[in-house]
Amino acid sequence: MSYVLITANRNYSSWSLRPWALMKALGIAFEDRVEPFTKPVNFEEFRSFSPTGQVPALIDGERIVWDSLGIALYLADCHPGVWPQDEAARAFAQSIVAEMHGGFAALRNDCTMNVGVRVRLRPMSQALSRDVARLREMFEEGLARFGGPWLAGPEFTAADAFYAPVAFRIRTYGLDVGGGQEWVDRVLDHPAMRQWEAEALTETWREEAHEAELAECGEIVADYRKS
């Protein structure tokens, strides 16, 4: 198989990070193609490779697979390790992946993804507080039930990949996830995550709308991105 994975800016694109980290962690080879966000809406440009006009997209020969969850499901049919082998762990992993894919709206809106900065967050809304509490609960449950060091047991799976962008958000905004910080520290130290972060810090382009969203989230207290 010869895959091409299309993603966007390392600093901004949380959805791109999910399949990228999963494929890197599982040793699934792919050509890495970056299509950066150049303006607030990139729909027409991205439609050239994705029917939704969004990233990520996976090209497998003449076949295009889109959406981070769609890509994970597609890879699971072709490669071992996307989901845990243990049935209970697999059910947990699939449930929390679906929960992330369809939920956590306040976290997305109030803590926009930006790998290279640190932000003093504005007072949290009730909705964001609930999202953070749910993350804490979920992380602690996964580690306790399946023994760690990953969210659904001893191996890095799609569960970890889908929450990898959240780990960056937790660090950027200083969110308190209690005992779940053990997993956050571990995933941030994963070689795939270190590579993604290193590439994020070297990016020099900025997209106005993403930067404006960041400014609305709080006060930037550190910016490690290359100017």
C-alpha positions as CSV (number, residue, x, y, z in Angstrom):
1,M,0.0,0.0,0.0
2,S,1.1,3.5,-0.8
3,Y,-0.7,6.2,1.3
4,V,-0.7,9.9,1.0
5,L,-2.0,11.7,4.0
6,I,-3.0,15.3,3.5
7,T,-3.0,17.6,6.5
8,A,-2.8,21.3,7.3
9,N,-0.8,23.6,9.5
10,R,0.8,21.9,12.4
11,N,0.0,24.7,14.8
12,Y,-3.7,24.9,14.0
13,S,-5.0,21.6,12.6
14,S,-6.2,19.4,15.4
15,W,-8.2,17.1,13.1
16,S,-5.1,16.5,10.9
17,L,-3.0,15.4,13.9
18,R,-5.3,12.5,14.7
19,P,-4.6,10.2,11.8
20,W,-1.1,11.5,11.4
21,A,-0.2,10.6,15.0
22,L,-1.9,7.2,14.7
23,M,-0.1,6.3,11.5
24,K,3.2,7.4,12.9
25,A,2.7,5.5,16.1
26,L,1.7,2.3,14.4
27,G,4.5,2.5,11.8
28,I,2.1,2.8,8.9
29,A,4.2,4.4,6.1
30,F,2.7,7.4,4.2
31,E,3.7,10.4,2.1
32,D,3.2,13.5,4.2
33,R,1.6,16.3,2.3
34,V,0.8,19.6,3.9
35,E,-1.9,22.0,2.5
36,P,-1.8,25.0,4.8
37,F,-4.8,27.1,5.8
38,T,-4.1,30.3,3.9
39,K,-7.4,32.1,4.6
40,P,-10.5,31.7,6.9
41,V,-12.3,29.5,4.4
42,N,-10.2,27.1,2.2
43,F,-13.1,25.1,0.9
44,E,-12.6,25.5,-2.8
45,E,-8.9,24.8,-2.7
46,F,-9.3,21.8,-0.4
47,R,-12.1,20.4,-2.6
48,S,-9.4,19.5,-5.1
49,F,-8.5,16.6,-2.9
50,S,-11.4,16.2,-0.4
51,P,-15.1,16.0,-1.1
52,T,-15.8,17.9,2.1
53,G,-13.3,20.7,1.4
54,Q,-11.6,19.9,4.7
55,V,-8.5,18.1,6.0
56,P,-7.4,15.4,6.7
57,A,-7.7,13.2,3.7
58,L,-6.1,9.9,3.0
59,I,-5.3,8.9,-0.6
60,D,-4.9,5.2,-1.2
61,G,-4.3,4.7,-4.9
62,E,-7.4,6.0,-6.7
63,R,-9.4,5.9,-3.4
64,I,-9.9,9.0,-1.2
65,V,-10.9,8.5,2.4
66,W,-11.9,11.7,4.3
67,D,-12.6,12.7,7.9
68,S,-10.3,11.7,10.8
69,L,-12.7,9.0,12.0
70,G,-13.3,7.7,8.5
71,I,-9.6,7.4,8.1
72,A,-9.2,5.6,11.4
73,L,-11.9,3.1,10.5
74,Y,-10.4,2.5,7.1
75,L,-7.0,1.9,8.5
76,A,-8.4,-0.5,11.1
77,D,-9.6,-2.8,8.3
78,C,-6.1,-3.0,6.9
79,H,-3.7,-2.7,9.9
80,P,-3.6,-4.2,13.4
81,G,-3.3,-2.0,16.4
82,V,-5.8,0.8,15.6
83,W,-8.1,-0.6,18.3
84,P,-7.1,-2.5,21.4
85,Q,-7.4,-6.3,21.2
86,D,-9.1,-6.6,24.6
87,E,-12.9,-6.4,24.0
88,A,-13.7,-4.1,27.0
89,A,-10.8,-1.8,26.2
90,R,-11.8,-1.7,22.5
91,A,-15.4,-0.8,23.5
92,F,-14.0,2.0,25.7
93,A,-11.6,3.2,23.0
94,Q,-14.3,3.3,20.3
95,S,-16.7,5.1,22.6
96,I,-14.3,7.9,23.7
97,V,-13.2,8.3,20.0
98,A,-16.8,8.8,19.0
99,E,-17.4,11.2,21.9
100,M,-14.4,13.3,20.9
101,H,-15.4,13.3,17.2
102,G,-18.9,14.5,18.0
103,G,-18.6,16.4,21.3
104,F,-16.5,18.8,23.3
105,A,-17.8,21.9,21.5
106,A,-16.8,24.3,24.3
107,L,-13.3,23.0,24.4
108,R,-12.9,23.5,20.6
109,N,-14.4,27.0,20.7
110,D,-12.8,28.3,23.9
111,C,-9.4,26.7,23.6
112,T,-8.5,26.8,19.9
113,M,-5.6,24.6,18.9
114,N,-2.3,26.3,18.7
115,V,0.7,24.2,19.5
116,G,3.4,26.9,19.8
117,V,1.9,29.3,22.4
118,R,1.0,29.4,26.0
119,V,-2.2,31.3,27.0
120,R,-3.6,32.7,30.2
121,L,-7.2,31.5,29.7
122,R,-10.1,33.9,30.3
123,P,-12.5,32.7,33.1
124,M,-14.0,29.4,32.0
125,S,-17.6,29.1,30.9
126,Q,-19.7,26.5,32.6
127,A,-19.7,24.5,29.4
128,L,-15.9,24.5,29.2
129,S,-15.7,23.5,32.9
130,R,-17.9,20.5,32.1
131,D,-15.7,19.5,29.2
132,V,-12.5,19.7,31.3
133,A,-14.2,17.7,34.1
134,R,-15.2,15.1,31.5
135,L,-11.7,14.8,30.2
136,R,-10.4,14.3,33.7
137,E,-13.0,11.6,34.4
138,M,-12.3,9.8,31.1
139,F,-8.5,9.9,31.4
140,E,-8.5,8.7,34.9
141,E,-11.0,5.9,34.1
142,G,-9.1,4.6,31.2
143,L,-5.8,4.5,33.1
144,A,-7.4,2.8,36.1
145,R,-9.5,0.3,34.2
146,F,-6.9,-0.8,31.6
147,G,-3.7,-0.3,33.5
148,G,-2.1,2.3,31.3
149,P,0.2,3.7,30.2
150,W,-2.1,4.6,27.4
151,L,-5.8,5.4,27.6
152,A,-7.0,1.9,26.7
153,G,-4.2,-0.2,27.9
154,P,-0.5,-1.0,27.1
155,E,-0.5,0.1,23.5
156,F,-1.0,3.5,21.7
157,T,-4.3,3.2,19.8
158,A,-6.8,5.5,18.1
159,A,-8.0,6.5,21.5
160,D,-4.7,8.2,22.2
161,A,-4.5,9.7,18.7
162,F,-7.9,11.3,18.9
163,Y,-7.1,13.0,22.2
164,A,-3.5,13.9,21.2
165,P,-4.7,17.4,20.1
166,V,-6.4,17.8,23.5
167,A,-3.0,17.2,25.2
168,F,-1.6,20.2,23.3
169,R,-4.7,22.2,24.3
170,I,-4.3,21.2,28.0
171,R,-0.7,22.4,27.9
172,T,-1.4,25.6,25.9
173,Y,-4.1,26.7,28.3
174,G,-3.0,25.1,31.6
175,L,-6.1,23.0,32.0
176,D,-6.4,20.8,35.1
177,V,-7.2,17.2,34.3
178,G,-6.1,15.8,37.6
179,G,-4.7,12.3,37.4
180,G,-5.1,12.4,33.7
181,Q,-2.0,14.6,33.5
182,E,0.0,11.4,33.7
183,W,-1.3,10.5,30.2
184,V,-0.9,14.1,28.9
185,D,2.8,14.1,29.8
186,R,3.3,10.7,28.2
187,V,1.6,11.5,25.0
188,L,3.4,14.8,24.6
189,D,6.6,12.9,25.0
190,H,5.7,10.4,22.3
191,P,8.1,10.6,19.3
192,A,5.3,11.4,16.9
193,M,4.1,14.3,19.0
194,R,7.6,15.6,19.4
195,Q,8.0,15.6,15.7
196,W,4.6,17.4,15.1
197,E,5.5,20.0,17.7
198,A,9.0,20.6,16.2
199,E,7.4,21.1,12.8
200,A,4.8,23.4,14.3
201,L,7.4,25.6,15.9
202,T,9.2,26.1,12.6
203,E,6.1,27.3,10.7
204,T,6.3,30.9,9.8
205,W,3.0,31.5,8.2
206,R,0.1,32.8,10.2
207,E,-3.6,32.8,9.3
208,E,-5.5,35.8,10.5
209,A,-8.8,34.1,11.5
210,H,-7.0,31.4,13.5
211,E,-4.8,34.1,15.2
212,A,-7.9,36.1,16.0
213,E,-9.6,33.1,17.6
214,L,-6.5,32.6,19.7
215,A,-6.6,36.2,21.0
216,E,-10.2,35.7,22.0
217,C,-9.3,32.7,24.2
218,G,-7.1,34.7,26.5
219,E,-3.7,36.5,26.9
220,I,-0.8,35.0,25.1
221,V,2.0,34.8,27.7
222,A,4.6,32.9,25.5
223,D,5.0,32.3,21.8
224,Y,7.6,29.7,20.8
225,R,6.9,29.8,17.1
226,K,9.5,30.9,14.6
227,S,8.8,34.5,13.6
